[in-house]
Amino acid sequence: MSSTPAQSERSPEFWSAIIARGDEALTYLQGQLSQDIDGLGDDGLWTLVLAPDSAVVAAAYVTRAAGEFTLVVSKEFAPEVLARLKKFLLRTKCSLELVDDVAGPYATIEERLDARWPGAGELGAHLTPHCYGQSFVNATVSFTKGCFTGQELVGRLDARGASVPWRVVYFEADDPAAVGALLRSRGPAGPQGITSLVRVEHGVRGMGIAHRTILQLDEVDGVRLSALG
């Protein structure tokens, strides 16, 4: 199955940025973000904004330049992330500014799917980081930098082998209806279903959420599945 849609059919990703400035911006963000940004270089890195129960609020690509930190997030999450960061911004020398419509890590959904990286549809389920795969955790979480919001539960889950009930999967298939049926075919009622979808020459590809037992299957009724790392 071809996985390259026509150029005119490519689906854009939309991004916003939150810019943190001030003498205490680094200290403040270190307590709010899952990654260690103290030694952040020119290339930047992925990090997470987590709720206290370890659910992912958003993933952000953070860079540092001229004393400022720029967090690029999916546009639909930007207001929530800004509100979440401002919630604990008390008597701190750090300001936060929201800038809409910026360039992001992935220009299109197709490009993001090629990288097997979760987007707004997947992250909008607000699952714990391990549901997105170990490679996602490795890219976004530091277990050595010290305390941050959500750290205790993420660390405990990692130490216990990260056996989470829900997993984000990548799929390729002929029929989207077959994908939806397969993703909902196992486990209790929950967040199962298609979360990202693009059409290709002979079918569809995308991401979805399924019970972990679905990963025992490689292909069912023309649906090919793989875990995200």
C-alpha positions in Angstrom: 0.0 0.0 0.0 1.4 3.4 -0.9 1.7 5.7 2.1 2.2 9.0 0.1 -0.8 11.1 -0.6 -0.9 13.6 -3.4 0.7 16.9 -2.4 -2.6 18.7 -2.7 -4.1 16.3 -0.2 -1.5 16.8 2.6 -3.1 17.8 5.9 -1.4 20.7 7.8 -0.6 20.7 11.4 -1.2 23.9 13.3 1.1 25.2 16.1 1.3 28.0 18.7 4.1 29.1 20.9 4.3 30.0 24.6 7.4 32.2 25.3 8.8 32.3 28.8 11.0 35.3 29.8 12.5 36.5 33.0 15.2 35.8 35.6 13.4 32.9 37.1 12.0 31.4 33.9 14.4 28.4 33.9 13.7 27.6 37.5 10.0 27.9 37.1 9.8 25.7 33.9 12.1 23.1 35.5 9.3 22.5 38.0 6.6 22.4 35.4 8.1 20.4 32.5 9.0 16.8 32.4 12.3 17.3 30.7 15.6 18.7 32.1 16.0 22.0 30.2 18.9 23.3 32.3 21.5 22.4 29.6 19.2 23.0 26.7 21.2 23.6 23.5 20.4 25.0 20.1 18.5 22.0 18.8 15.8 22.0 21.4 14.0 18.9 22.7 10.5 17.5 23.4 8.9 17.8 26.9 5.5 17.3 28.5 3.2 19.4 30.5 1.5 17.0 32.9 -1.4 17.1 35.2 -0.8 16.1 38.9 -2.2 12.6 38.1 0.4 12.2 35.3 -2.1 12.7 32.5 -0.5 14.4 29.5 -1.9 18.0 29.1 0.3 18.5 26.0 3.7 17.8 24.4 5.9 20.8 23.7 9.0 21.3 21.6 11.1 23.7 23.7 14.0 25.8 22.5 16.2 28.4 24.2 17.6 31.6 22.8 18.7 35.0 24.2 17.5 34.0 27.6 14.0 33.1 26.4 12.3 29.7 26.3 9.9 28.9 23.5 7.4 26.1 23.9 5.8 25.1 20.6 2.5 23.1 21.1 -0.4 22.0 19.0 -2.6 25.1 18.5 -5.7 23.6 20.1 -3.8 22.9 23.3 -2.1 26.3 23.7 -4.8 28.1 25.8 -4.9 25.1 28.2 -1.2 24.9 28.5 -0.9 28.6 29.1 -3.6 28.5 31.8 -1.9 25.5 33.4 1.5 27.2 33.5 0.1 30.4 34.8 -1.8 28.6 37.6 1.4 28.3 39.7 3.1 31.5 38.5 3.0 33.3 41.8 5.6 35.9 42.9 8.0 34.5 40.2 10.1 36.6 37.9 8.8 34.9 34.7 6.3 36.1 32.1 4.4 34.0 29.6 3.3 35.1 26.2 1.1 33.2 23.7 1.9 33.5 20.0 -0.4 31.8 17.5 0.3 30.3 14.1 4.0 29.5 14.3 6.1 26.9 12.4 6.2 23.6 14.3 8.2 20.4 14.4 5.9 18.7 11.8 4.4 20.6 8.9 1.7 18.0 8.1 -0.1 15.1 9.7 1.6 12.8 7.1 5.0 14.0 8.2 4.1 13.3 11.9 2.8 9.9 11.1 6.1 9.1 9.3 7.8 9.9 12.5 5.3 7.8 14.5 4.8 10.8 16.8 1.4 11.4 18.6 -0.5 14.6 17.7 -3.5 16.5 19.0 -5.9 13.6 18.5 -3.8 11.2 20.5 -2.6 13.6 23.2 -6.2 14.9 23.6 -7.1 11.6 25.2 -4.9 12.8 28.2 -3.4 9.4 28.9 -0.3 8.9 31.0 3.0 9.1 29.0 3.7 5.4 28.9 0.5 4.9 26.8 2.3 6.5 23.9 5.2 4.1 24.0 8.6 3.8 25.6 10.4 5.8 22.9 8.0 8.7 23.6 8.8 8.5 27.3 12.5 8.4 26.6 12.2 11.5 24.4 10.1 13.6 26.8 10.7 12.6 30.4 13.8 13.0 32.7 13.8 10.7 35.7 16.9 12.3 37.2 16.4 16.1 37.1 14.3 16.4 40.3 10.7 17.2 41.0 8.1 18.3 38.4 4.3 18.1 38.3 3.2 14.6 37.7 6.7 13.1 38.4 5.8 10.7 41.2 3.2 8.7 39.3 5.1 8.6 36.1 8.2 7.5 37.9 6.3 4.8 39.8 4.8 3.5 36.6 8.2 3.4 34.9 9.7 1.5 37.8 6.9 -1.1 37.7 7.3 -1.9 34.1 4.8 0.5 32.5 2.0 -2.0 32.1 -0.7 0.5 31.1 -4.2 -0.6 29.8 -4.4 1.7 26.8 -1.8 2.1 24.0 -1.5 4.4 21.0 -1.0 2.4 17.8 -0.1 3.1 14.2 -2.2 1.5 11.5 -2.4 1.0 7.8 -5.6 -0.4 6.3 -7.9 -0.6 3.3 -11.0 0.4 5.1 -11.3 2.9 8.0 -14.5 1.1 9.3 -12.5 -2.0 9.8 -9.9 -0.1 11.8 -12.4 1.4 14.1 -14.1 -2.0 14.7 -10.7 -3.6 15.5 -9.6 -0.9 17.9 -12.8 -1.3 19.8 -12.8 -5.1 19.8 -10.8 -5.7 23.0 -10.9 -4.5 26.5 -13.5 -2.6 28.6 -15.2 0.6 27.4 -12.7 3.3 27.2 -10.9 5.8 24.9 -10.6 3.3 22.0 -10.9 4.5 18.4 -9.2 6.3 15.5 -7.4 9.5 16.5 -5.5 10.5 13.3 -6.4 9.5 9.8 -5.2 10.3 6.3 -6.2 8.7 3.0 -3.5 7.2 0.8 -3.7 5.6 -2.7 -5.2 2.3 -1.7 -6.7 3.0 1.8 -5.9 4.9 5.0 -3.2 5.2 7.6 -3.1 6.9 11.0 -3.1 6.4 14.7 -5.6 5.2 17.3 -6.1 4.1 20.8 -6.7 0.4 21.8 -6.5 -1.9 24.7 -3.0 -3.3 25.2 -4.1 -6.8 24.2 -4.6 -5.6 20.6 -0.8 -5.5 20.3 -0.8 -9.3 20.3 -2.2 -9.0 16.7 -0.2 -8.1 13.6 -2.9 -8.0 11.0 -6.7 -8.6 11.1 -9.1 -8.1 8.2 -6.6 -6.0 6.2 -5.7 -3.8 9.2 -1.9 -3.7 10.0 -1.0 -2.5 13.5 2.2 -1.5 15.3 2.9 0.0 18.7 4.6 3.4 19.0 8.0 2.3 20.3 
